[in-house]
Amino acid sequence: MHKLFTGLCVTLLSIQSVAMDKDHYKSHHYRSNSFVTVEVEGLVLSNFQARSSIGQMKNSSAYGEIQSNTTDRLIQASSSVAAVVEVHEHINDHGIIRMRKVEGGLALEANQSMIMKPGGYHIMLISLHKPLKAGDTMDLSLKFESGKLIGLSIPVVSVKNMHH
């Protein structure tokens, strides 16, 4: 009887855990961001989005995932929404988190995903021409060392609706 009760408890906890994880997965990882995955010239670009402006801040950032079938390098980004667009990273400088431009571009290893996300690599939008509003879209062009130039239209989402 004790083994039956223990087995039943483990089964119920497993079902609850799976159900909770399923809801977490749906609500956390698959927020609708209206970006359609782009596959072109051996590149797969997915989950791109830009953060909406916060107050009167003149800067924002964009994130996404890039997978290349060959070794390549993201060397430049541009957009009509900002005066300057740079590939940045966050680093720990003796206990102080700093942001800096990635010199030489962002390396892409063949068949591995490069994920740009808050607190890591990202595309910095500097001196916005106007605030980015959630629900809008913005253009983003990515230039690669291989010569590939990819133009994207990415959604602008509020900070609280960003996936990571």
Secondary structure as the mmCIF struct_conf table of DSSP 4:
data_model
#
loop_
_struct_conf.conf_type_id
_struct_conf.id
_struct_conf.beg_label_comp_id
_struct_conf.beg_label_asym_id
_struct_conf.beg_label_seq_id
_struct_conf.end_label_comp_id
_struct_conf.end_label_asym_id
_struct_conf.end_label_seq_id
HELX_RH_AL_P HELX_RH_AL_P1 HIS A 2 HIS A 24
HELX_RH_PI_P HELX_RH_PI_P1 TYR A 25 HIS A 29
HELX_LH_PP_P HELX_LH_PP_P1 PHE A 35 THR A 37
STRN STRN1 VAL A 38 VAL A 40
TURN_TY1_P TURN_TY1_P1 GLU A 41 GLY A 42
STRN STRN2 LEU A 43 ARG A 51
HELX_LH_PP_P HELX_LH_PP_P2 SER A 52 SER A 53
TURN_TY1_P TURN_TY1_P2 GLY A 55 GLN A 56
BEND BEND1 LYS A 58 LYS A 58
STRN STRN3 SER A 60 SER A 68
BEND BEND2 ASN A 69 THR A 70
STRN STRN4 ASP A 72 SER A 78
TURN_TY1_P TURN_TY1_P3 SER A 80 VAL A 81
STRN STRN5 ALA A 82 ASP A 93
TURN_TY1_P TURN_TY1_P4 HIS A 94 GLY A 95
STRN STRN6 ILE A 96 LYS A 101
TURN_TY1_P TURN_TY1_P5 GLU A 103 GLY A 104
STRN STRN7 LEU A 106 LEU A 108
STRN STRN8 ALA A 110 ALA A 110
TURN_TY1_P TURN_TY1_P6 ASN A 111 ASN A 111
STRN STRN9 SER A 113 MET A 116
TURN_TY1_P TURN_TY1_P7 PRO A 118 GLY A 119
BEND BEND3 GLY A 120 TYR A 121
STRN STRN10 HIS A 122 LEU A 128
BEND BEND4 HIS A 129 LYS A 130
TURN_TY1_P TURN_TY1_P8 ALA A 134 GLY A 135
STRN STRN11 THR A 137 PHE A 144
TURN_TY1_P TURN_TY1_P9 GLU A 145 SER A 146
BEND BEND5 GLY A 147 GLY A 147
STRN STRN12 LEU A 149 VAL A 157
HELX_RH_3T_P HELX_RH_3T_P1 VAL A 159 ASN A 161
#
